[in-house]
Amino acid sequence: MKKKFNHLGWSKSFLSVPLLLIPQFIAAVVIFSLGFDLSSMSSGTIDLKVMIILEYTMLVVMIVMLIIFMKFIDKEPFFHIGLQTNGRLKEFNYGIGVGFIIMAFAYLFLYFTGEIIFDGYNFNYEKIILSILLFVGISLFEEIIFRGYLLKNLLESFNPMVALFISSILFSFIHGSNPNVTTIGLINIFLAGFFLGVSYVFTKNLWFPIALHFSWNFFQSMFGFKVSGLDSYSIIEFSIKENNMLNGGEFGFESSILSIGILIIGTYMIFKYFKKSKN
């Protein structure tokens, strides 16, 4: 039977814009009122403590707004965006594992091909914990908006490929102002929208993409890569002999052609796994 699409889905998806912008505005006001400085972000450096305050302020404001939207506009319980936990532990663990494997492979590949040069270790327990808190906040904020609300509503009005395409375009767009952004970087983030969103098409659940998003960012940082152009704390420190399309240059791994290949293959494998699981 042909699926009937709901025209309200695409119209509700526009609410993802205030879900993004209003929390950012309020969080910036909070940060400045507390006397913190965000200027380091424009230079591409993350201050972990400031960013954690910023991110969790955004997360709290977004959740309050989303509870209101779900109750009065979507007329569904808040957790129906995909936060049901029953039976999702295995998927969550898979998401963590996939991110680690990808970043370990990327580091080793670039190291053994001479694209990066190992400089040393910098093991700091406090910064590791702060990094975990930061990247948990980022993954929750972005996945709840882009997959939990935007993609959920787009799927009501469009077939999965069109819904994924639109949500991925917007996901790439919000990273367009990041430091040292490149065309390849934006292509990679667009592909990451499919990579993170394809499981949601089958499960309507967010815990796999949340875990994968967290793992991708966290281990990318721990292995010494910049995260979407932003330099954060790393356990492994390395230098780049020459910026090019293989190592990603100043934007980091997400601006490399290696990342393009990994995202395409990874998306296909995730698609096959969740399609088989659903069947």
N, C-alpha and C positions, 0 to 999 in steps of 0.2 A: 504494500500500500504506500502511495506517495505521501511523504510527510507534509503536513499543513504548517506553514510558517506564520508566526505571529508578528504583525506589523509593529506592535508595541515594543518588541525586543530591541530593534535598532534605535528607536527613539529614547528608550531608557538608557541605552549605552552612552548617550551624551552626558549623563550624570557623572561619568568617570572623569570628566574635565574638572568640575568643582571638587571632586574627591581628591584630585591631584593638587590643584592650585591652592585651595583654601587652607589645607593643613600645612603646606609649605609656607604660606604667608604668615599664619599664626605662629608657626615654629620659629621663623626668622625674627618675629617681634619678640618672642620669649627669649631667644638667644641674645639679641641686642639689649633687651632690658636687664638681663643678668650680667651684662658687661663683657660677654664673650665676643671674639673677633672671628669672622668667617673669611677674612681675606686670604688665609692660607689655601682655601679651596680653589681660588682663582689661579693660584700658582701650581695647582695640581697635587698639593700635599694634604693628607687627612690628619687632623687632630682628633684622635680617637674619642677623648672624653667629650669634646664639643659636639662631634658628629653623633655620638650616642644620645645626648640630650636632644639634639635636633631631630633625629630619626624617630625616637620614641614619642616625642611631642606630636610629630606628624602622624604617627601610628594611632595614638589615642584619639586625636581629633578626627581622623579618617574613620575609625571604628564607630565613634559616636554618630557621625554623619550617616554612615552606612546602615547602622541599626535603624535610624529614622527612615532612610530610603526604603529599606527592606520591609518595614512595618506599614508605611503609608503609601508607597508607590508600587513596590513589587508585591506587597501583601503576602510575604513569605517569612518564615523564621530566619533570623540572621544566619544561623549555621547552614542554611540551605545554599549558601554561596559555595560550599564545598569543604567545610571544616569538620564534618563528621569524622570521628576518630575510629569508629568500630571497624576492625579488620584491616587497618591501614598501616600497621607497624612495619610489615614486610616491605611495602612500597616506600615508606619513609627511609628505611635502611638502604634500599636499593638506590634511592636518590643520593644519599650521602656517599655511597660507594662509587657510583658512576662519576660524580664530580671529582673525587680523589683520584680515581684511575686516569681520567682524562688529563688532569693537571700534572700528575706524576709522569705520564707518557710524554706530554708536551715538553716538560722540563728536560727529561732524559734525551728526547729526540734532538732538541735544540743544543743541548750540551755536547752530545757525541758528534753532531754535525759541525761543531765549532761556531755556532751562531751566538752562544752566550759563554761567558767565562766565569767560573765559580770564584767568588771572592772570600767567602767565609760564612760562619753561622752567627746568629744573634738571638740567643734563646732567652726570652723574657716572659715569665709566667703571667705577670700582670697584663702585659700587652696582648698575650694570646687570649686571655679571658675577655679583655675589652674588645678584641677583634671578633670573637665569637658573638658577643652581645650586639655589636654593630651590624654584622652581616645577617644575624637572625632578624633584627629589626628591618633591614633593607629587604630581605626576601619576603617577610610577612607583608610589608607595606605594598611592594610592587606586585606580588602574586595575588593578594586579595583584590587589588584594583583591576589589574590587567587580565588575569585569568578568572578570578572569582566573580567579578562584577561585569567587566566589559565583555569578555569572551562568552560568559554565561548568557548575557542578553543578546549578543550577536548571533549565537547559535539558535536562538528562538526565531530569527528572521532570515538567516542565510544558511547555506550548506556549510559544512565544516571547513572546507578549503577557503572559501570567501571570508568566513568569520576569523579564521586564523590569520589570513592575509591582512585584514583590516587591523586587528589587534596588534599584529607584529609591526605594521607600519607606525602605529602610534607609540609602541614600545621603543622603537628605534628613534622616533622623533624626539622623545623627552631626553635622550642622551646626546642630542645634537649640539648642545652647548658645552659639553665636557671638554676639559683641556686636551689639546693635541689630537682632537678627533679627526678621523680620516674617512674617506669614502668607504674603504674596505672595512673600517671599524663599524660604520653604520650598517653596512651589509651584514656583518657578523651579528650585530644586535638584532637586526630584522630576522635573521635565521634563528637566533636564540628564542625569538617569540614562538616559532614553530616547535623548537626543541623543548621549550618549557610548557607549551600549550597543548601539544598533541595528546598527551595522556588524559587531559581534562575532557577532551571530546568523548572519550569512552567511559570515564569514571565519574565525571562531574565532581571530582574531589581534588583538593588542593595540596594534600600532604606530600605527594611525590614531587610536584614542581617546586613546592616550598623547600623541601630537602635538597633537591637538585640545584636550585638557585643559590641557596646558602652554601652548599658544598663547592660549587663552581667558583663563587666569589672568595670564600674563605681560603681554600687551598690554592687558588690562583695567587692570593696575597702571600700565603705562607711560603710558597715556592719562589717568591721574589718577583712575580709579575705585577705590573700596575693593573688596577681594576678599573676598566673603562676610562683609562687616562689618569686615574687618581693613584698617587703613591701612598701606600699605607705601610704599617709595620710588616716585616717579613722575617721568618726564621732563617731562610736561605737568602744570601745576598749574592747577586751576580751583576756583571757589567756586560754591555753589548758592544761587540767590536765595531759593528757598522749597522746603522738602522736600515732595515729593508722589509720587504713584504713577507718574508718568511718568519722573522722574529717579531714583527709588529712594531718595532721602534718605540717611540715615546708614548704611544697610546697603550702599548702592552700587547699581550697575546691576542686579545680580541680584535686586533688590527692586522692579523696575519692570515695568509692564505692557508696555513696549516689549520687554523681555527675553522675556516670555511668548510674544509673537508671533514673535520671532526664533527661539526654541527650537522652537516647533511647526513653523514653515516649514522650519527647518534640519533637523529630524528627518525630515520627509517627504522632503526632497531627498536626504539621506544614504541613507534607505531605498530610494528609487528607484534611486540610483546603484549601490549594492551589490547590489541585487536584479538589476539589468540586467547587472552585471559577472559575477555568479554564473551567470546563464542563458547 
